[in-house]
Amino acid sequence: MKLMARIVLILSASSAMTALLPAVSAWADTAPTIHIDVPVTIKEAKVVFNMDHAAFNGDTPVGLKHMTLLLKRFQQTGSTLSLVGVFHGDAGYMLLNDEAYNRVRKTSTGNPYKNMVEDLIKQGAQIEECGVSMKANNWGNENLLPGVKVNSGAIGRIIQLVQENYVMIQP
């Protein structure tokens, strides 16, 4: 459990640092040289994102953005990545189709996260919605974006994946 707590702390710090990236790029031309002392090399990883709340950097959902960046990085390095995003609780609505999203969020814009979710699925990520959250919100499978899978319960699913040696990330 100590390892998981460290991972959550590191990822929380990572989320905070993401907000600083625009400021960093502004002084990139005058920034000092950075020497990497501890290069990170990963050949294979199994990662589950615990998407239980909506966290944003501006209008961009941090978890969806980090999943996208992780997939891109692994593709660039030729490394193998098995990525599962488990949505539940307050973040469950992010996987709704346009019609259901409009009804639930009381808007007419459609699901603004649809393209990010669809791109993740196209790139090989498995995106899952919690069946318990669906039942609590009176959502059916027909209310979800195409390609989204439904699990029998998010907490149990995350435990299962951790037991299968997935590293859990909590954005």
N, C-alpha and C positions, 0 to 999 in steps of 0.2 A: 504494500500500500504506500510505503514511503516513495517508491519509484513513481507511482502514479501521481502523487502529490507534487513531486518535482516536475513531472511533465506538464501538469496543469499550470504550475507557477511559471515555467519557461514559456508556455504558449500564451499565458496571460500577458507576460512581458513582451512577447512577440507581437501581440495585438496592439499593445500600447505603442510599440516602436513603429508599427505600420502607419500610424497617424503622423509620425514625424518624417516619413519619407519625402513628402514634397519639400519640406524645409531643407533636408539633406541635399536634394538634387539642386537646389538654388545655389548652394555654395560649392558644388562639385568641381567647378573649374579652379577654385582656389583651395580646395581641401587638401590636407596632407596625405601622403601616400600611406596606405594601410598594408602592413605585412601580416599575413595569416600565419599564426603559430600552430594552430590546431586545425588542419584541413578536415572537413567532414566528407567521408566517402561511404556511400551506402550502395550495396549491390542489389539488395532486395529488401522490401519492407511490406508489412501488412499493417494498415492504419484504419482505425474507425474514428469518425468524427461524431461526437455526442452533441447533436444539434437540438438542445432542449430549451434554448432561449434565443431570441433575436438580438444580436449584437451588431452594431453598424459602425463603419468608418464613413461618415457622411451619409450617403444613400446606399452604399454598398454593404451587403451583409458580409461580415468578417469571415464567417465559416465557409460560405460559398467561395469567397475570394481565395482563402487559404487552400481549399481543396483544388481550385483551378491552378494556383501557383505550384502546389506540390506535384500535381500531374504533369505540368509543363516542365518542371525541374527534372523529374525522373525521365521524361521523354528525352530531354536534352542530353542527359548523361548516359542514356541507354540502360538505365537500371530498371528493375522489375518492381512494380507497385500494385498491390491489391488494396483498393480504397473503397470503403463503405461509409456512406453518410446516413446516420440514423436520426430521423427527425421525429420529434415528439413534443408534447406539452405546448408551451407558448410559441414554438417555432414551427409547429405542424402545418400551419396555414400556408407556409412558403411553397408547399408542393401541390396546392390546389390548382385546378384548371381555371381558365379565365372566368367562366360563368360562376363557379363556386366561390372563387376569390372575390369577385364583385359582390356577391350576396353576403359573404362572411365579413368582409372588410368595409362594406357599405360604400362602394366606389363604382366607377364605370370604366376604369382604366385597364382592367385585366391584370393578371399576375405579372408584376415587373421583374420577378426572379425567374420566369419561365425560360428565357433564353440561357441563363447561366446553368439552370438545372438540366436542360436538354443537352447543352454542350458537355457537361460532366458525364452524362449517360453515354453520349456518343464517343467520348474519350475512354470509356471503359469503367467508370466509377459505378458502383451499385448504390442507388439511392433508395432508401426505405422509409416508409411512413409507419408509425406505430398504430396497430389495430386498436389498442386501448384508447389512444387519443382520438382516433376516428370515431369510435363508439361514443365517447364522451361529448363529441362535437356534432354527432349525428351526420357524419360524412360517410359516403359509400365509395367503393372503388371507382365508380364512374365520375367522382368529383376530383380525381387526381390527374396530374399530368401524365401523358403517355410514357411508359417505361418505368414508372415508379412502382416498386414492389412493396407489399404490405407484410410486416412481420406481426407475430402474435403478441408482442409486447416489447417496447424499446429497452427497458432496463434488463430484462432477461436476455435480449439479443446482444446487448453490449457485453454482458457477463460472458455469454457464449463465445463471442469473438475474442475477448481478452483471454479466455481459456484456450483459444486456438492460436495464441501468440500474436494477436493484433495489439498494437499500441493505441491507447485511447487518447484522442486530442479533444480538449474542451475549449472551443473558441470563446 
